[in-house]
Amino acid sequence: MRKELLLILFILFGLMPDAIVLGQFSKDSSLLNLDHYDIESVDVVVKKMEQYQVGSKKENFTKLQHQVVEQGSLTELITRYQPVYIKSDAGGLASFRFRGTSSNHTSVRVRGLELNSQTLGSYNANNAPVFLFDQVELTFGSSSATQGSGSIGGNVRLDLKNNFTNGINGEAKASMGSFGEYMTGAKVFAGNGKFESVTRFVYYEKENDFPFENTAYYDFEKQSYARDTQKNARIENLNLLQQFNYKINEKQVLSSVIWLAKNRHEAQPNMTENINPNTRYIEDQNIRTWLQYDHKSTMADYYIGAGYVFDDAVDYSNKEQKISTQRLVSEAGLKHEKNWLSSQLGIRYIYIVPNVYAYDDQVVEHRTSLYASLLAQPLPWLKASLNLRQQFVTNYNAPFTPALGLEARLWYTDKNFLAIEGNLQRAYRIPTLNDRFWGQEGYDGNKDLKPEDAISTELGLKYFYSPNNHWSLKLKGNAFYMDVDQWIQWTQGAGGWYADNIVHVISEGLELNSNLIYSIGKQEFELGVNYTYNPVERRKSKLETDELNQQLEYAPKNIANAFLQYVYEDIGAVVDANYVGKRNYNQAGGTLDPFNLVNVSAFYKFKIKREQFRIDAQLNNIFSEKYQNQFQYAMPEIGYRIAINYQF
């Protein structure tokens, strides 16, 4: 009865999204600002580095796009609106695959902290609730010179703003959906203009008891695959994030973040196991803290930051097998700007202490990075950057990492501009602690592993056209080539599974992004179409069993998405579609079929006296596509979601 009632409510509210703010174009705007015309961000830590990444492709999300999926996770936001593949099941695991790379080739950051596991090297995209953050920004391609180890395929930044609220305001949200999905969240901003407290809370749960077509069992009587119901795939996530910000004066700011997270999910059984599954859960508990002091002066700006991170994991319900790490992180930087030249120097130090049952040695690791950046704009239409980084790791040799970037306007007027951008850089990844120290049955890891070493180059064109206040067009095209040597691969030998520098991988391709906004009166339309073509192959391997010159596993050669948004005053609707091409799931010729998911979203905003409310409704996978994102793991068919948001 509950589902029927919600469906009736959905129909009553109709297919109805928040007004999209179109940034104003002017001849004096810099290329960097034009590239991000739809968002204002004041993340004082990471922005200091990102402004030096000239020539790198960056994408973010509009307010409406963020709103549509804020009941869900980072996985949903990215796959709906950007041509990035995320390998996931329905039970809580999701890993990035930027430009054909693996999950530990993408770094995920909030303020001065990296969220990637120090043992696994990856970050679970399903553990980041969209509602918790103000903005999400993606950097495509390598960025090791500015972000450090691991940023070979891409970089994800989760943005928290310093608003310095005067008074008390906030919002609360509650949603429910198919297959036992519930979400509650709240944000409370309180301050006096100088001191600010921001409290963010999200609780999410999902039973995941969806029906599906089980391709592991064929019903000969019905001449079709058996219908089944997913079992033992429950998800439960709890996040509490607290900020304290203090504006000492107009030139000095002290800011802090404390993020407590507990993410638990049952390991989803595959289709064969689903008939009689065992209940196995994976649980992560995280404490993440960061404190930073920023100072501006006429001579130079500088910042000092420090943080502590505790990551604890329970794998497959075995609490005796301890897997945890502690990190102390500190960073300091000095920035100087004069006329058309800007420079920055910095140092970053990380002290890592793991407590992992499978490590034979008592491991303690020190990592120190020295970096320098130069940004030059000698002419109004020309910008260039040079980034240098050298990392020092305990008992390890990390490579020197340079990066060179360029942006140039080929022409520009009051109504349009065309720009070319590009970069050439070296990237690397220090092997994870598991890669080097994980031991089993007498095998004590591979301490002689070399860092993965990549050369990355990119060339792009950007075109922006806005003839009047009614419409604008933005087009982007990026061609990239990435050569990754010493690619680390886990393989099975006589002593069990081990990691080794086995593979040489080439990833190349083309990315196209387009965005059209048209407004007339109180109505506004936005259309976006994105496409990625990405061949990525093993070219060399130490293993004779490795198949060369074929598409890497779980790396679709073709991926695309499109969305159409309509807004009229306080109502609106969004239709989005996501296409993922054929994927290899092994080297023996096993492939997964392409799939296309279409979703419909709507909202309606209203007031009761002075209180503001918004109701959101969604139908996901409206054509009930039967697909597998991971071999033999079921994914949900059609489902609904309805939410109410209260702003005070």
MIPAVO-45396 format. One line per field, with one value per residue (C-alpha): y, x, z; residue in one letter. Coordinates in steps of 0.2 Angstrom, whole numbers, m for minus. Layout:
Y <- [Y | ...] $
X <- [X | ...] $
Z <- [Z | ...] $
res <- [A | ...] $
This chain:
Y <- [0 | 12 | 10 | 13 | 29 | 36 | 33 | 42 | 57 | 56 | 58 | 72 | 82 | 79 | 79 | 95 | 107 | 124 | 138 | 136 | 151 | 156 | 165 | 181 | 181 | 196 | 199 | 202 | 185 | 173 | 156 | 148 | 158 | 155 | 136 | 136 | 150 | 140 | 138 | 149 | 139 | 144 | 128 | 137 | 122 | 113 | 128 | 135 | 120 | 118 | 136 | 130 | 115 | 125 | 114 | 101 | 96 | 100 | 98 | 102 | 101 | 114 | 117 | 108 | 92 | 92 | 93 | 79 | 66 | 73 | 58 | 47 | 45 | 51 | 37 | 42 | 61 | 57 | 43 | 53 | 69 | 65 | 51 | 43 | 24 | 18 | m1 | m5 | m18 | m15 | m19 | m4 | m6 | 7 | 11 | 25 | 20 | 37 | 35 | 17 | 17 | 7 | 12 | 16 | 28 | 41 | 52 | 58 | 73 | 85 | 100 | 94 | 76 | 61 | 49 | 34 | 19 | 17 | m2 | m4 | 13 | 15 | 25 | 18 | 31 | 25 | 30 | 49 | 56 | 70 | 80 | 81 | 93 | 110 | 105 | 91 | 95 | 82 | 84 | 72 | 64 | 65 | 78 | 70 | 86 | 95 | 81 | 68 | 49 | 40 | 54 | 46 | 44 | 58 | 68 | 71 | 85 | 86 | 105 | 112 | 131 | 144 | 155 | 165 | 165 | 179 | 171 | 154 | 145 | 127 | 114 | 96 | 83 | 66 | 54 | 36 | 25 | 7 | m8 | m1 | 15 | 29 | 44 | 58 | 73 | 90 | 105 | 119 | 135 | 146 | 161 | 180 | 185 | 181 | 164 | 150 | 133 | 121 | 104 | 92 | 75 | 61 | 44 | 32 | 14 | 2 | m16 | m19 | m33 | m29 | m42 | m46 | m59 | m72 | m77 | m90 | m101 | m105 | m109 | m122 | m123 | m104 | m104 | m89 | m85 | m87 | m72 | m69 | m57 | m50 | m56 | m51 | m34 | m21 | m4 | 7 | 23 | 36 | 53 | 67 | 82 | 97 | 113 | 128 | 143 | 159 | 175 | 184 | 198 | 201 | 194 | 179 | 164 | 149 | 134 | 116 | 100 | 85 | 71 | 55 | 41 | 23 | 14 | m4 | m15 | m34 | m41 | m44 | m62 | m65 | m73 | m91 | m88 | m79 | m95 | m99 | m85 | m82 | m65 | m56 | m38 | m26 | m11 | 5 | 17 | 34 | 49 | 63 | 80 | 95 | 112 | 126 | 144 | 156 | 173 | 185 | 200 | 212 | 203 | 185 | 173 | 158 | 144 | 130 | 115 | 99 | 84 | 66 | 52 | 35 | 22 | 5 | m9 | m25 | m37 | m51 | m50 | m56 | m43 | m53 | m49 | m31 | m19 | m1 | 14 | 30 | 45 | 62 | 75 | 92 | 105 | 122 | 134 | 151 | 160 | 176 | 186 | 201 | 208 | 193 | 180 | 169 | 157 | 144 | 134 | 120 | 105 | 91 | 77 | 61 | 49 | 32 | 19 | 3 | m11 | m25 | m43 | m49 | m38 | m48 | m32 | m18 | m5 | 14 | 25 | 43 | 53 | 70 | 80 | 96 | 106 | 122 | 130 | 144 | 152 | 165 | 176 | 187 | 192 | 193 | 179 | 167 | 157 | 144 | 134 | 124 | 112 | 102 | 89 | 77 | 65 | 55 | 39 | 28 | 15 | 19 | 30 | 40 | 49 | 67 | 74 | 89 | 96 | 109 | 117 | 130 | 139 | 152 | 161 | 160 | 173 | 182 | 195 | 201 | 186 | 171 | 164 | 150 | 143 | 129 | 121 | 107 | 99 | 87 | 79 | 64 | 55 | 41 | 30 | 23 | 5 | 3 | m5 | m20 | m21 | m21 | m29 | m41 | m58 | m76 | m93 | m88 | m75 | m58 | m46 | m38 | m24 | m22 | m16 | m1 | 14 | 15 | 28 | 37 | 50 | 59 | 72 | 81 | 93 | 102 | 115 | 125 | 136 | 148 | 157 | 169 | 181 | 188 | 185 | 172 | 158 | 151 | 137 | 128 | 115 | 105 | 92 | 84 | 71 | 62 | 49 | 41 | 28 | 19 | 8 | m4 | m6 | m16 | m32 | m45 | m62 | m80 | m89 | m105 | m95 | m88 | m71 | m57 | m40 | m36 | m24 | m34 | m23 | m9 | 0 | 13 | 23 | 35 | 43 | 57 | 66 | 78 | 89 | 101 | 112 | 123 | 134 | 144 | 155 | 165 | 174 | 163 | 147 | 140 | 125 | 116 | 102 | 93 | 79 | 70 | 56 | 47 | 35 | 27 | 12 | 6 | m10 | m20 | m18 | m28 | m40 | m52 | m65 | m76 | m79 | m60 | m56 | m41 | m28 | m30 | m19 | m19 | m27 | m16 | m2 | 2 | 9 | 20 | 29 | 43 | 53 | 66 | 77 | 89 | 101 | 112 | 125 | 137 | 147 | 135 | 119 | 109 | 92 | 83 | 68 | 60 | 45 | 36 | 24 | 11 | 1 | m17 | m22 | m36 | m45 | m57 | m60 | m76 | m67 | m64 | m48 | m39 | m31 | m13 | m4 | 12 | 19 | 33 | 42 | 56 | 68 | 83 | 96 | 108 | 122 | 131 | 141 | 139 | 156 | 160 | 143 | 136 | 118 | 108 | 91 | 80 | 64 | 52 | 37 | 28 | 16 | 20 | 7 | m7 | m11 | m28 | m26 | m31 | m18 | m32 | m50 | m60 | m46 | m41 | m22 | m15 | m12 | 2 | 11 | 27 | 40 | 54 | 67 | 83 | 97 | 110 | 126 | 138] $
X <- [0 | 14 | 21 | 4 | 2 | 19 | 16 | m1 | 9 | 21 | 8 | m1 | 15 | 18 | 34 | 40 | 69 | 78 | 82 | 98 | 110 | 118 | 134 | 137 | 150 | 161 | 176 | 187 | 183 | 198 | 197 | 197 | 182 | 172 | 176 | 167 | 153 | 140 | 148 | 156 | 168 | 178 | 187 | 203 | 214 | 212 | 208 | 226 | 233 | 219 | 222 | 239 | 232 | 231 | 226 | 217 | 199 | 188 | 169 | 157 | 138 | 124 | 113 | 99 | 109 | 116 | 98 | 91 | 102 | 106 | 97 | 110 | 128 | 143 | 140 | 123 | 128 | 143 | 136 | 120 | 129 | 147 | 154 | 164 | 162 | 160 | 161 | 148 | 136 | 119 | 126 | 137 | 153 | 158 | 175 | 180 | 186 | 192 | 199 | 201 | 211 | 208 | 200 | 216 | 221 | 208 | 211 | 196 | 199 | 190 | 200 | 218 | 214 | 214 | 200 | 207 | 211 | 230 | 228 | 217 | 222 | 204 | 188 | 171 | 160 | 144 | 151 | 150 | 132 | 129 | 118 | 134 | 144 | 141 | 149 | 159 | 172 | 180 | 198 | 201 | 218 | 234 | 237 | 251 | 261 | 248 | 239 | 253 | 253 | 238 | 231 | 234 | 216 | 207 | 204 | 187 | 186 | 172 | 169 | 164 | 161 | 165 | 150 | 152 | 134 | 126 | 111 | 104 | 98 | 98 | 88 | 81 | 78 | 69 | 66 | 60 | 60 | 59 | 67 | 67 | 77 | 76 | 87 | 86 | 98 | 100 | 112 | 112 | 122 | 124 | 136 | 138 | 147 | 164 | 162 | 152 | 147 | 141 | 133 | 129 | 121 | 115 | 108 | 104 | 98 | 92 | 86 | 90 | 77 | 73 | 66 | 78 | 80 | 93 | 103 | 112 | 96 | 85 | 67 | 64 | 45 | 43 | 57 | 65 | 77 | 70 | 63 | 72 | 73 | 90 | 95 | 107 | 112 | 107 | 116 | 117 | 127 | 129 | 139 | 141 | 152 | 155 | 164 | 170 | 176 | 182 | 186 | 199 | 199 | 198 | 215 | 215 | 204 | 204 | 194 | 191 | 182 | 178 | 170 | 163 | 157 | 151 | 147 | 140 | 134 | 131 | 142 | 129 | 129 | 130 | 116 | 122 | 124 | 108 | 98 | 105 | 117 | 127 | 126 | 143 | 145 | 159 | 160 | 170 | 172 | 181 | 187 | 193 | 199 | 207 | 212 | 219 | 225 | 225 | 233 | 233 | 245 | 251 | 268 | 262 | 248 | 252 | 242 | 246 | 235 | 235 | 224 | 221 | 213 | 208 | 201 | 195 | 188 | 179 | 179 | 167 | 161 | 178 | 182 | 197 | 206 | 211 | 212 | 215 | 227 | 230 | 237 | 244 | 244 | 252 | 254 | 261 | 261 | 267 | 259 | 265 | 257 | 263 | 256 | 255 | 265 | 260 | 271 | 268 | 279 | 273 | 278 | 266 | 270 | 261 | 264 | 256 | 254 | 244 | 237 | 234 | 233 | 241 | 257 | 272 | 282 | 278 | 276 | 278 | 279 | 284 | 279 | 286 | 282 | 290 | 281 | 282 | 270 | 271 | 257 | 260 | 248 | 259 | 245 | 226 | 223 | 238 | 240 | 253 | 258 | 273 | 271 | 285 | 284 | 296 | 290 | 300 | 294 | 301 | 313 | 306 | 311 | 297 | 299 | 301 | 285 | 284 | 268 | 267 | 250 | 244 | 228 | 226 | 211 | 211 | 198 | 185 | 172 | 158 | 147 | 159 | 176 | 187 | 201 | 214 | 221 | 233 | 246 | 260 | 264 | 272 | 261 | 264 | 257 | 266 | 260 | 248 | 252 | 243 | 253 | 269 | 266 | 250 | 256 | 248 | 255 | 273 | 272 | 276 | 272 | 282 | 293 | 303 | 288 | 291 | 279 | 268 | 275 | 264 | 266 | 250 | 246 | 230 | 224 | 207 | 196 | 183 | 170 | 157 | 144 | 131 | 123 | 110 | 103 | 91 | 103 | 121 | 131 | 146 | 156 | 172 | 182 | 197 | 209 | 221 | 235 | 241 | 256 | 257 | 272 | 275 | 256 | 253 | 242 | 238 | 240 | 240 | 257 | 263 | 263 | 246 | 240 | 253 | 256 | 269 | 274 | 267 | 258 | 261 | 245 | 240 | 224 | 219 | 203 | 191 | 179 | 165 | 155 | 141 | 129 | 114 | 104 | 89 | 78 | 62 | 52 | 51 | 55 | 72 | 78 | 95 | 102 | 118 | 126 | 142 | 152 | 168 | 178 | 192 | 202 | 213 | 224 | 238 | 252 | 265 | 264 | 276 | 262 | 261 | 242 | 238 | 229 | 237 | 230 | 212 | 201 | 205 | 192 | 178 | 183 | 169 | 176 | 160 | 150 | 138 | 125 | 112 | 100 | 86 | 80 | 65 | 61 | 46 | 46 | 44 | 42 | 53 | 57 | 73 | 75 | 92 | 99 | 116 | 123 | 137 | 145 | 151 | 163 | 175 | 174 | 189 | 202 | 194 | 181 | 168 | 158 | 144 | 130 | 128 | 115 | 105 | 96 | 83 | 77 | 64 | 64 | 53 | 51 | 39 | 43 | 31 | 29 | 18 | 18 | 37 | 43 | 50 | 47 | 52 | 45 | 56 | 50 | 59 | 57 | 73 | 77 | 59 | 60 | 65 | 82 | 89 | 108 | 123 | 137 | 147 | 147 | 133 | 128 | 110 | 105 | 88 | 75 | 62 | 60 | 54 | 60 | 51 | 58 | 53 | 65 | 62 | 73 | 73] $
Z <- [0 | 4 | m14 | m22 | m11 | m16 | m34 | m33 | m25 | m39 | m52 | m43 | m42 | m60 | m70 | m63 | m56 | m46 | m57 | m66 | m64 | m80 | m77 | m87 | m100 | m103 | m114 | m98 | m90 | m89 | m97 | m80 | m74 | m90 | m89 | m72 | m75 | m66 | m49 | m36 | m25 | m10 | m5 | 2 | 2 | m15 | m26 | m22 | m32 | m45 | m52 | m57 | m67 | m84 | m98 | m88 | m91 | m77 | m75 | m61 | m58 | m58 | m43 | m51 | m56 | m38 | m31 | m42 | m35 | m17 | m9 | m17 | m18 | m29 | m41 | m46 | m48 | m59 | m70 | m74 | m80 | m85 | m97 | m83 | m80 | m62 | m60 | m46 | m40 | m31 | m14 | m10 | m19 | m33 | m40 | m53 | m70 | m77 | m94 | m93 | m77 | m62 | m45 | m37 | m51 | m45 | m30 | m20 | m9 | 4 | 10 | 13 | 15 | 3 | 6 | m3 | 8 | 12 | 11 | m5 | m13 | m19 | m13 | m13 | m22 | m14 | 3 | m2 | 0 | m12 | 1 | 12 | 0 | m8 | m24 | m33 | m46 | m58 | m65 | m80 | m83 | m74 | m60 | m49 | m50 | m40 | m31 | m28 | m29 | m37 | m48 | m65 | m72 | m63 | m47 | m38 | m26 | m13 | m9 | 7 | 7 | 20 | 20 | 37 | 40 | 50 | 59 | 59 | 43 | 36 | 28 | 32 | 19 | 20 | 6 | 3 | m12 | m20 | m12 | 6 | 3 | 16 | 18 | 31 | 31 | 38 | 37 | 50 | 48 | 63 | 65 | 68 | 52 | 59 | 68 | 59 | 64 | 50 | 55 | 41 | 44 | 33 | 36 | 22 | 22 | 8 | 9 | m9 | m11 | m29 | m42 | m56 | m71 | m65 | m80 | m70 | m70 | m85 | m83 | m96 | m92 | m96 | m109 | m100 | m86 | m69 | m60 | m43 | m28 | m22 | m5 | 8 | 0 | 13 | 14 | 29 | 29 | 43 | 41 | 52 | 47 | 57 | 52 | 63 | 54 | 61 | 51 | 62 | 50 | 32 | 29 | 41 | 42 | 53 | 47 | 52 | 47 | 57 | 47 | 56 | 45 | 47 | 31 | 32 | 18 | 15 | 2 | m12 | m18 | m36 | m46 | m43 | m24 | m23 | m21 | m4 | 1 | 16 | 25 | 25 | 28 | 25 | 37 | 36 | 51 | 47 | 57 | 47 | 54 | 46 | 53 | 42 | 44 | 29 | 29 | 15 | 14 | 1 | 0 | m1 | 5 | 15 | 23 | 36 | 38 | 48 | 50 | 57 | 48 | 56 | 44 | 51 | 41 | 45 | 30 | 28 | 47 | 54 | 67 | 73 | 56 | 60 | 45 | 50 | 47 | 56 | 47 | 52 | 38 | 38 | 24 | 22 | 6 | 1 | m13 | m22 | m36 | m45 | m61 | m73 | m63 | m49 | m40 | m26 | m15 | m3 | 8 | 13 | 25 | 29 | 44 | 41 | 54 | 48 | 59 | 47 | 52 | 36 | 37 | 44 | 47 | 59 | 45 | 48 | 33 | 31 | 15 | 11 | m4 | m10 | m24 | m34 | m46 | m58 | m67 | m80 | m90 | m100 | m113 | m110 | m121 | m115 | m99 | m95 | m79 | m74 | m59 | m51 | m37 | m28 | m16 | m3 | 4 | 18 | 9 | m8 | m23 | m30 | m47 | m50 | m57 | m69 | m78 | m91 | m96 | m109 | m113 | m127 | m134 | m153 | m154 | m142 | m143 | m132 | m138 | m141 | m139 | m145 | m135 | m136 | m121 | m118 | m106 | m105 | m88 | m79 | m66 | m54 | m41 | m26 | m23 | m9 | 8 | 3 | m13 | m4 | 13 | 12 | 16 | 16 | 20 | 21 | 7 | 15 | 1 | m13 | m6 | m22 | m32 | m43 | m44 | m58 | m70 | m83 | m97 | m101 | m114 | m118 | m131 | m131 | m139 | m130 | m138 | m130 | m138 | m131 | m143 | m131 | m114 | m120 | m124 | m123 | m130 | m123 | m133 | m128 | m136 | m128 | m136 | m123 | m124 | m108 | m107 | m91 | m87 | m72 | m70 | m55 | m57 | m44 | m50 | m43 | m41 | m32 | m15 | m18 | m24 | m26 | m33 | m47 | m60 | m74 | m87 | m99 | m103 | m116 | m114 | m127 | m133 | m137 | m125 | m131 | m120 | m126 | m116 | m122 | m111 | m118 | m108 | m112 | m100 | m84 | m93 | m95 | m104 | m103 | m114 | m111 | m122 | m118 | m126 | m123 | m134 | m125 | m131 | m117 | m120 | m112 | m124 | m115 | m100 | m90 | m90 | m106 | m101 | m103 | m119 | m127 | m138 | m132 | m122 | m103 | m92 | m86 | m97 | m109 | m126 | m128 | m115 | m116 | m107 | m111 | m101 | m104 | m90 | m90 | m76 | m75 | m59 | m45 | m55 | m67 | m74 | m79 | m91 | m92 | m101 | m98 | m111 | m106 | m120 | m121 | m107 | m106 | m89 | m92 | m104 | m111 | m122 | m109 | m112 | m104 | m115 | m117 | m107 | m107 | m92 | m93 | m78 | m75 | m61 | m56 | m42 | m35 | m23 | m12 | 4 | 19 | 27 | 27 | 27 | 11 | 5 | m11 | m16 | m27 | m37 | m48 | m58 | m61 | m76 | m82 | m96 | m83 | m92 | m87 | m86 | m77 | m72 | m65 | m71 | m63 | m51 | m52 | m54 | m50 | m64 | m63 | m46 | m38 | m26 | m17 | m6 | 4 | 8 | 21 | 21 | 36] $
res <- [M | R | K | E | L | L | L | I | L | F | I | L | F | G | L | M | P | D | A | I | V | L | G | Q | F | S | K | D | S | S | L | L | N | L | D | H | Y | D | I | E | S | V | D | V | V | V | K | K | M | E | Q | Y | Q | V | G | S | K | K | E | N | F | T | K | L | Q | H | Q | V | V | E | Q | G | S | L | T | E | L | I | T | R | Y | Q | P | V | Y | I | K | S | D | A | G | G | L | A | S | F | R | F | R | G | T | S | S | N | H | T | S | V | R | V | R | G | L | E | L | N | S | Q | T | L | G | S | Y | N | A | N | N | A | P | V | F | L | F | D | Q | V | E | L | T | F | G | S | S | S | A | T | Q | G | S | G | S | I | G | G | N | V | R | L | D | L | K | N | N | F | T | N | G | I | N | G | E | A | K | A | S | M | G | S | F | G | E | Y | M | T | G | A | K | V | F | A | G | N | G | K | F | E | S | V | T | R | F | V | Y | Y | E | K | E | N | D | F | P | F | E | N | T | A | Y | Y | D | F | E | K | Q | S | Y | A | R | D | T | Q | K | N | A | R | I | E | N | L | N | L | L | Q | Q | F | N | Y | K | I | N | E | K | Q | V | L | S | S | V | I | W | L | A | K | N | R | H | E | A | Q | P | N | M | T | E | N | I | N | P | N | T | R | Y | I | E | D | Q | N | I | R | T | W | L | Q | Y | D | H | K | S | T | M | A | D | Y | Y | I | G | A | G | Y | V | F | D | D | A | V | D | Y | S | N | K | E | Q | K | I | S | T | Q | R | L | V | S | E | A | G | L | K | H | E | K | N | W | L | S | S | Q | L | G | I | R | Y | I | Y | I | V | P | N | V | Y | A | Y | D | D | Q | V | V | E | H | R | T | S | L | Y | A | S | L | L | A | Q | P | L | P | W | L | K | A | S | L | N | L | R | Q | Q | F | V | T | N | Y | N | A | P | F | T | P | A | L | G | L | E | A | R | L | W | Y | T | D | K | N | F | L | A | I | E | G | N | L | Q | R | A | Y | R | I | P | T | L | N | D | R | F | W | G | Q | E | G | Y | D | G | N | K | D | L | K | P | E | D | A | I | S | T | E | L | G | L | K | Y | F | Y | S | P | N | N | H | W | S | L | K | L | K | G | N | A | F | Y | M | D | V | D | Q | W | I | Q | W | T | Q | G | A | G | G | W | Y | A | D | N | I | V | H | V | I | S | E | G | L | E | L | N | S | N | L | I | Y | S | I | G | K | Q | E | F | E | L | G | V | N | Y | T | Y | N | P | V | E | R | R | K | S | K | L | E | T | D | E | L | N | Q | Q | L | E | Y | A | P | K | N | I | A | N | A | F | L | Q | Y | V | Y | E | D | I | G | A | V | V | D | A | N | Y | V | G | K | R | N | Y | N | Q | A | G | G | T | L | D | P | F | N | L | V | N | V | S | A | F | Y | K | F | K | I | K | R | E | Q | F | R | I | D | A | Q | L | N | N | I | F | S | E | K | Y | Q | N | Q | F | Q | Y | A | M | P | E | I | G | Y | R | I | A | I | N | Y | Q | F] $
